[in-house]
Each structure stands twice: as C-alpha cells, then as structure tokens.
Amino acid sequence: MSADAPGKSPEVVLDLPGLECPMPVLKAKKALSGMAPGALLEVRSTDPHSHPDLAEFCRQTGHVLLSQTTSGSGNEAVWISQIERKPE
C-alpha cells in the first residue's frame, strides 16, 4: 500500500509487472506528458531498479517525486513511486 499525497488521489496508475529498465521510466514519461500540471501519477513496478531510475528521471526533468514505498517482499514485492507532474 502506498502513502497518497495529502488530499490527492493518483490521476493515473501505471501497473507495470514484469517490465524492466528502462520501460517503467519510459511509460512514466509518456503518461506524465498527457497529464495536467500538478496531477499525480502512481507507478507500480516489480523492477527494484525503478525506484532509483524514477528518482533520477524526476531530478532531471523537474517532476516532483512525492514518495517511494515497497509493498510485499521477495518475488511478490512491488515498488511504488508517486510523481507529481511539474508545473508548466
């Protein structure tokens, strides 16, 4: 379970089981490009590298990384990132 941003629900949730680097970042980039400034995207991935990859993507592009959590463990783990689209 992820911690939602206060008062916000994700506008888009990307559930990306089985996709590995760089696909979670590419899918997030595409989703964010179609969202309004300030909208919330949640990325759910089974790739443990998605957390550092998405953090670096946000740092480079100006989107706001609100939270990163992990749900489950072992082969059942899901890495969850919440990203707010940058203002125009």
Phi and psi restraints in degrees (value plus and minus 20) as a CYANA .aco file:
   2 SER   PHI    -124.1   -84.1
   2 SER   PSI     138.0   178.0
   3 ALA   PHI    -112.1   -72.1
   3 ALA   PSI      90.5   130.5
   4 ASP   PHI     -88.8   -48.8
   4 ASP   PSI     132.0   172.0
   5 ALA   PHI     -82.6   -42.6
   5 ALA   PSI     121.6   161.6
   6 PRO   PHI     -73.7   -33.7
   6 PRO   PSI     103.8   143.8
   7 GLY   PHI      55.5    95.5
   7 GLY   PSI     -14.4    25.6
   8 LYS   PHI    -146.0  -106.0
   8 LYS   PSI     120.9   160.9
   9 SER   PHI    -132.3   -92.3
   9 SER   PSI     128.4   168.4
  10 PRO   PHI     -80.5   -40.5
  10 PRO   PSI     114.1   154.1
  11 GLU   PHI     -95.0   -55.0
  11 GLU   PSI     -56.4   -16.4
  12 VAL   PHI    -153.2  -113.2
  12 VAL   PSI     115.6   155.6
  13 VAL   PHI    -138.9   -98.9
  13 VAL   PSI     100.6   140.6
  14 LEU   PHI    -118.4   -78.4
  14 LEU   PSI      95.4   135.4
  15 ASP   PHI    -122.8   -82.8
  15 ASP   PSI      89.6   129.6
  16 LEU   PHI    -141.6  -101.6
  16 LEU   PSI      36.4    76.4
  17 PRO   PHI     -85.3   -45.3
  17 PRO   PSI     116.6   156.6
  18 GLY   PHI      63.4   103.4
  18 GLY   PSI     -31.4     8.6
  19 LEU   PHI    -104.6   -64.6
  19 LEU   PSI     114.5   154.5
  20 GLU   PHI    -133.5   -93.5
  20 GLU   PSI     148.9   188.9
  21 CYS   PHI     -67.6   -27.6
  21 CYS   PSI     112.5   152.5
  22 PRO   PHI    -120.3   -80.3
  22 PRO   PSI      -8.4    31.6
  23 MET   PHI     -79.3   -39.3
  23 MET   PSI     -63.0   -23.0
  24 PRO   PHI     -77.9   -37.9
  24 PRO   PSI     -59.5   -19.5
  25 VAL   PHI     -88.4   -48.4
  25 VAL   PSI     -63.8   -23.8
  26 LEU   PHI     -83.8   -43.8
  26 LEU   PSI     -60.9   -20.9
  27 LYS   PHI     -86.0   -46.0
  27 LYS   PSI     -60.1   -20.1
  28 ALA   PHI     -84.4   -44.4
  28 ALA   PSI     -63.6   -23.6
  29 LYS   PHI     -78.6   -38.6
  29 LYS   PSI     -65.4   -25.4
  30 LYS   PHI     -85.0   -45.0
  30 LYS   PSI     -63.9   -23.9
  31 ALA   PHI     -83.4   -43.4
  31 ALA   PSI     -65.4   -25.4
  32 LEU   PHI     -83.2   -43.2
  32 LEU   PSI     -52.8   -12.8
  33 SER   PHI     -84.4   -44.4
  33 SER   PSI     -43.8    -3.8
  34 GLY   PHI    -120.1   -80.1
  34 GLY   PSI     -12.1    27.9
  35 MET   PHI    -125.4   -85.4
  35 MET   PSI     135.9   175.9
  36 ALA   PHI     -93.7   -53.7
  36 ALA   PSI     131.5   171.5
  37 PRO   PHI     -74.9   -34.9
  37 PRO   PSI     115.7   155.7
  38 GLY   PHI      66.7   106.7
  38 GLY   PSI     -28.8    11.2
  39 ALA   PHI     -89.8   -49.8
  39 ALA   PSI     133.4   173.4
  40 LEU   PHI    -125.4   -85.4
  40 LEU   PSI     109.2   149.2
  41 LEU   PHI    -132.3   -92.3
  41 LEU   PSI     114.3   154.3
  42 GLU   PHI    -133.8   -93.8
  42 GLU   PSI     107.3   147.3
  43 VAL   PHI    -131.5   -91.5
  43 VAL   PSI     103.4   143.4
  44 ARG   PHI    -135.3   -95.3
  44 ARG   PSI      98.3   138.3
  45 SER   PHI    -153.9  -113.9
  45 SER   PSI     130.6   170.6
  46 THR   PHI    -116.7   -76.7
  46 THR   PSI     -16.9    23.1
  47 ASP   PHI    -111.9   -71.9
  47 ASP   PSI      94.2   134.2
  48 PRO   PHI     -83.2   -43.2
  48 PRO   PSI     -40.3    -0.3
  49 HIS   PHI     -98.0   -58.0
  49 HIS   PSI     -28.3    11.7
  50 SER   PHI     -84.3   -44.3
  50 SER   PSI     -53.1   -13.1
  51 HIS   PHI     -81.8   -41.8
  51 HIS   PSI     -77.1   -37.1
  52 PRO   PHI     -85.7   -45.7
  52 PRO   PSI     -53.5   -13.5
  53 ASP   PHI     -85.6   -45.6
  53 ASP   PSI     -64.7   -24.7
  54 LEU   PHI     -90.3   -50.3
  54 LEU   PSI     -55.0   -15.0
  55 ALA   PHI     -82.0   -42.0
  55 ALA   PSI     -64.7   -24.7
  56 GLU   PHI     -86.6   -46.6
  56 GLU   PSI     -59.8   -19.8
  57 PHE   PHI     -77.8   -37.8
  57 PHE   PSI     -66.4   -26.4
  58 CYS   PHI     -83.7   -43.7
  58 CYS   PSI     -62.1   -22.1
  59 ARG   PHI     -80.1   -40.1
  59 ARG   PSI     -60.7   -20.7
  60 GLN   PHI     -96.7   -56.7
  60 GLN   PSI     -48.7    -8.7
  61 THR   PHI    -125.4   -85.4
  61 THR   PSI     -33.8     6.2
  62 GLY   PHI      72.2   112.2
  62 GLY   PSI     -21.3    18.7
  63 HIS   PHI     -89.4   -49.4
  63 HIS   PSI     136.4   176.4
  64 VAL   PHI    -121.6   -81.6
  64 VAL   PSI      98.6   138.6
  65 LEU   PHI    -103.3   -63.3
  65 LEU   PSI      88.9   128.9
  66 LEU   PHI    -104.6   -64.6
  66 LEU   PSI     -59.8   -19.8
  67 SER   PHI    -181.5  -141.5
  67 SER   PSI     135.8   175.8
  68 GLN   PHI    -159.9  -119.9
  68 GLN   PSI     105.7   145.7
  69 THR   PHI    -155.6  -115.6
  69 THR   PSI     146.6   186.6
  70 THR   PHI    -144.8  -104.8
  70 THR   PSI     115.3   155.3
  71 SER   PHI    -136.8   -96.8
  71 SER   PSI     113.8   153.8
  72 GLY   PHI      60.8   100.8
  72 GLY   PSI    -192.1  -152.1
  73 SER   PHI    -172.2  -132.2
  73 SER   PSI     146.6   186.6
  74 GLY   PHI      39.4    79.4
  74 GLY   PSI    -157.0  -117.0
  75 ASN   PHI     -89.6   -49.6
  75 ASN   PSI     -32.2     7.8
  76 GLU   PHI    -117.6   -77.6
  76 GLU   PSI     -17.5    22.5
  77 ALA   PHI     -89.1   -49.1
  77 ALA   PSI     122.9   162.9
  78 VAL   PHI    -148.8  -108.8
  78 VAL   PSI     106.8   146.8
  79 TRP   PHI    -115.6   -75.6
  79 TRP   PSI     103.9   143.9
  80 ILE   PHI    -135.9   -95.9
  80 ILE   PSI     107.0   147.0
  81 SER   PHI    -143.8  -103.8
  81 SER   PSI     115.4   155.4
  82 GLN   PHI    -133.0   -93.0
  82 GLN   PSI     106.3   146.3
  83 ILE   PHI    -146.9  -106.9
  83 ILE   PSI     110.9   150.9
  84 GLU   PHI    -118.8   -78.8
  84 GLU   PSI     110.2   150.2
  85 ARG   PHI     -85.1   -45.1
  85 ARG   PSI     118.0   158.0
  86 LYS   PHI     -85.2   -45.2
  86 LYS   PSI     133.2   173.2
  87 PRO   PHI     -88.0   -48.0
  87 PRO   PSI     135.4   175.4
